[in-house]
Amino acid sequence: MAFCVTTAVLQMGLSVQEAVRAATYGGALSLGREAGADADGRRDVGSLAVGHRADLQLLNAPSATHLAYRPGIPLTGAVWRAGVRLG
């Protein structure tokens, strides 16, 4: 995913914020997940909002900019899936 963000920023001219949004919310839209295609029919993935699933990745970096300019460097500090911290 970091490679996709890096490519979007360096080759396509997107800002880091635009690239991260495209990779998260845009991905949910393209897979039909945001539009209510979940098994339970809810629109609860692809963005952070009250009542959504809370699939999150916490970066071990001073800013999200490191996603674009530090490709190949592991930045994951913690991961949550459906509001439950993994590992």
PyRosetta script that sets phi, psi and omega in degrees:
from pyrosetta import init, pose_from_sequence

init()
pose = pose_from_sequence("MAFCVTTAVLQMGLSVQEAVRAATYGGALSLGREAGADADGRRDVGSLAVGHRADLQLLNAPSATHLAYRPGIPLTGAVWRAGVRLG")
pose.set_psi(1, -38.8)
pose.set_omega(1, 178.5)
pose.set_phi(2, -60.6)
pose.set_psi(2, -36.4)
pose.set_omega(2, 178.1)
pose.set_phi(3, -62.7)
pose.set_psi(3, -40.4)
pose.set_omega(3, 178.7)
pose.set_phi(4, -64.4)
pose.set_psi(4, -42.7)
pose.set_omega(4, 178.2)
pose.set_phi(5, -63.9)
pose.set_psi(5, -45.1)
pose.set_omega(5, 179.2)
pose.set_phi(6, -59.4)
pose.set_psi(6, -46.0)
pose.set_omega(6, -179.9)
pose.set_phi(7, -63.2)
pose.set_psi(7, -42.2)
pose.set_omega(7, 179.9)
pose.set_phi(8, -62.5)
pose.set_psi(8, -38.6)
pose.set_omega(8, -179.3)
pose.set_phi(9, -75.5)
pose.set_psi(9, -52.0)
pose.set_omega(9, -172.3)
pose.set_phi(10, -78.6)
pose.set_psi(10, -32.5)
pose.set_omega(10, -175.7)
pose.set_phi(11, -104.1)
pose.set_psi(11, -27.4)
pose.set_omega(11, -175.2)
pose.set_phi(12, -107.4)
pose.set_psi(12, -5.7)
pose.set_omega(12, 175.9)
pose.set_phi(13, 78.9)
pose.set_psi(13, 14.0)
pose.set_omega(13, 177.3)
pose.set_phi(14, -76.6)
pose.set_psi(14, 153.2)
pose.set_omega(14, 170.6)
pose.set_phi(15, -74.5)
pose.set_psi(15, 164.8)
pose.set_omega(15, 177.8)
pose.set_phi(16, -59.7)
pose.set_psi(16, -41.4)
pose.set_omega(16, -180.0)
pose.set_phi(17, -62.9)
pose.set_psi(17, -42.3)
pose.set_omega(17, 178.6)
pose.set_phi(18, -64.8)
pose.set_psi(18, -40.8)
pose.set_omega(18, -179.5)
pose.set_phi(19, -66.6)
pose.set_psi(19, -41.7)
pose.set_omega(19, 178.7)
pose.set_phi(20, -66.5)
pose.set_psi(20, -41.3)
pose.set_omega(20, 177.4)
pose.set_phi(21, -62.1)
pose.set_psi(21, -43.3)
pose.set_omega(21, 178.7)
pose.set_phi(22, -62.2)
pose.set_psi(22, -37.4)
pose.set_omega(22, -177.9)
pose.set_phi(23, -75.7)
pose.set_psi(23, -23.8)
pose.set_omega(23, -177.1)
pose.set_phi(24, -105.0)
pose.set_psi(24, -73.2)
pose.set_omega(24, -179.6)
pose.set_phi(25, -64.3)
pose.set_psi(25, -41.4)
pose.set_omega(25, 178.5)
pose.set_phi(26, -62.3)
pose.set_psi(26, -38.4)
pose.set_omega(26, 176.9)
pose.set_phi(27, -64.2)
pose.set_psi(27, -42.8)
pose.set_omega(27, 177.8)
pose.set_phi(28, -62.0)
pose.set_psi(28, -41.3)
pose.set_omega(28, 177.8)
pose.set_phi(29, -62.9)
pose.set_psi(29, -46.3)
pose.set_omega(29, -176.0)
pose.set_phi(30, -66.9)
pose.set_psi(30, -27.0)
pose.set_omega(30, 177.9)
pose.set_phi(31, -89.9)
pose.set_psi(31, -1.4)
pose.set_omega(31, -179.9)
pose.set_phi(32, 75.5)
pose.set_psi(32, 14.1)
pose.set_omega(32, -177.6)
pose.set_phi(33, -78.3)
pose.set_psi(33, -36.2)
pose.set_omega(33, -179.2)
pose.set_phi(34, -71.1)
pose.set_psi(34, -27.6)
pose.set_omega(34, -173.7)
pose.set_phi(35, -84.4)
pose.set_psi(35, 10.8)
pose.set_omega(35, 174.9)
pose.set_phi(36, 97.2)
pose.set_psi(36, 20.9)
pose.set_omega(36, -178.6)
pose.set_phi(37, -90.3)
pose.set_psi(37, 10.6)
pose.set_omega(37, 175.4)
pose.set_phi(38, -64.7)
pose.set_psi(38, 160.9)
pose.set_omega(38, -179.8)
pose.set_phi(39, -55.9)
pose.set_psi(39, -35.6)
pose.set_omega(39, -179.5)
pose.set_phi(40, -92.6)
pose.set_psi(40, 3.2)
pose.set_omega(40, 176.1)
pose.set_phi(41, 76.5)
pose.set_psi(41, 10.5)
pose.set_omega(41, -178.6)
pose.set_phi(42, -90.5)
pose.set_psi(42, 154.0)
pose.set_omega(42, 175.4)
pose.set_phi(43, -100.6)
pose.set_psi(43, 80.3)
pose.set_omega(43, -170.7)
pose.set_phi(44, -131.6)
pose.set_psi(44, 19.8)
pose.set_omega(44, 179.0)
pose.set_phi(45, -131.4)
pose.set_psi(45, 160.7)
pose.set_omega(45, 174.8)
pose.set_phi(46, 98.9)
pose.set_psi(46, -13.6)
pose.set_omega(46, 178.0)
pose.set_phi(47, -152.2)
pose.set_psi(47, 162.2)
pose.set_omega(47, 177.5)
pose.set_phi(48, -92.6)
pose.set_psi(48, 119.9)
pose.set_omega(48, 178.1)
pose.set_phi(49, -160.6)
pose.set_psi(49, 156.7)
pose.set_omega(49, 177.3)
pose.set_phi(50, -57.1)
pose.set_psi(50, 130.2)
pose.set_omega(50, 178.9)
pose.set_phi(51, 90.6)
pose.set_psi(51, -8.2)
pose.set_omega(51, 177.6)
pose.set_phi(52, -81.5)
pose.set_psi(52, 170.2)
pose.set_omega(52, -170.5)
pose.set_phi(53, -65.7)
pose.set_psi(53, -27.7)
pose.set_omega(53, -177.7)
pose.set_phi(54, 66.5)
pose.set_psi(54, 56.6)
pose.set_omega(54, 166.6)
pose.set_phi(55, -90.5)
pose.set_psi(55, 111.2)
pose.set_omega(55, -172.1)
pose.set_phi(56, -132.5)
pose.set_psi(56, 151.5)
pose.set_omega(56, 170.4)
pose.set_phi(57, -125.7)
pose.set_psi(57, 122.6)
pose.set_omega(57, 175.8)
pose.set_phi(58, -92.8)
pose.set_psi(58, 126.8)
pose.set_omega(58, -179.1)
pose.set_phi(59, -86.8)
pose.set_psi(59, 141.5)
pose.set_omega(59, 172.3)
pose.set_phi(60, -95.4)
pose.set_psi(60, 67.0)
pose.set_omega(60, -176.4)
pose.set_phi(61, -154.7)
pose.set_psi(61, 154.3)
pose.set_omega(61, -178.9)
pose.set_phi(62, -69.6)
pose.set_psi(62, -20.8)
pose.set_omega(62, 176.8)
pose.set_phi(63, -159.1)
pose.set_psi(63, 164.0)
pose.set_omega(63, 178.8)
pose.set_phi(64, -66.2)
pose.set_psi(64, -17.1)
pose.set_omega(64, 178.4)
pose.set_phi(65, -57.3)
pose.set_psi(65, -29.3)
pose.set_omega(65, 179.6)
pose.set_phi(66, -62.3)
pose.set_psi(66, -23.8)
pose.set_omega(66, 175.8)
pose.set_phi(67, -59.4)
pose.set_psi(67, -39.2)
pose.set_omega(67, -176.4)
pose.set_phi(68, -85.8)
pose.set_psi(68, -32.0)
pose.set_omega(68, -171.7)
pose.set_phi(69, -109.0)
pose.set_psi(69, 7.6)
pose.set_omega(69, 175.8)
pose.set_phi(70, -133.0)
pose.set_psi(70, 51.9)
pose.set_omega(70, -178.3)
pose.set_phi(71, -63.5)
pose.set_psi(71, 141.6)
pose.set_omega(71, 179.4)
pose.set_phi(72, 87.3)
pose.set_psi(72, -10.1)
pose.set_omega(72, 178.0)
pose.set_phi(73, -91.9)
pose.set_psi(73, 124.0)
pose.set_omega(73, 178.8)
pose.set_phi(74, -66.6)
pose.set_psi(74, 121.8)
pose.set_omega(74, -177.0)
pose.set_phi(75, -115.1)
pose.set_psi(75, -1.9)
pose.set_omega(75, -175.7)
pose.set_phi(76, -71.1)
pose.set_psi(76, 122.1)
pose.set_omega(76, 176.1)
pose.set_phi(77, -96.4)
pose.set_psi(77, -38.2)
pose.set_omega(77, 179.3)
pose.set_phi(78, -163.1)
pose.set_psi(78, 158.1)
pose.set_omega(78, -179.3)
pose.set_phi(79, -134.8)
pose.set_psi(79, 138.0)
pose.set_omega(79, 173.5)
pose.set_phi(80, -121.3)
pose.set_psi(80, 137.9)
pose.set_omega(80, 174.2)
pose.set_phi(81, -125.8)
pose.set_psi(81, 123.0)
pose.set_omega(81, -177.6)
pose.set_phi(82, 54.1)
pose.set_psi(82, 36.4)
pose.set_omega(82, 176.3)
pose.set_phi(83, 82.9)
pose.set_psi(83, 2.0)
pose.set_omega(83, -179.3)
pose.set_phi(84, -109.7)
pose.set_psi(84, 125.5)
pose.set_omega(84, 178.9)
pose.set_phi(85, -70.0)
pose.set_psi(85, 131.6)
pose.set_omega(85, 179.4)
pose.set_phi(86, -98.4)
pose.set_psi(86, 147.5)
pose.set_omega(86, 173.9)
pose.set_phi(87, 55.7)
pose.dump_pdb("model.pdb")
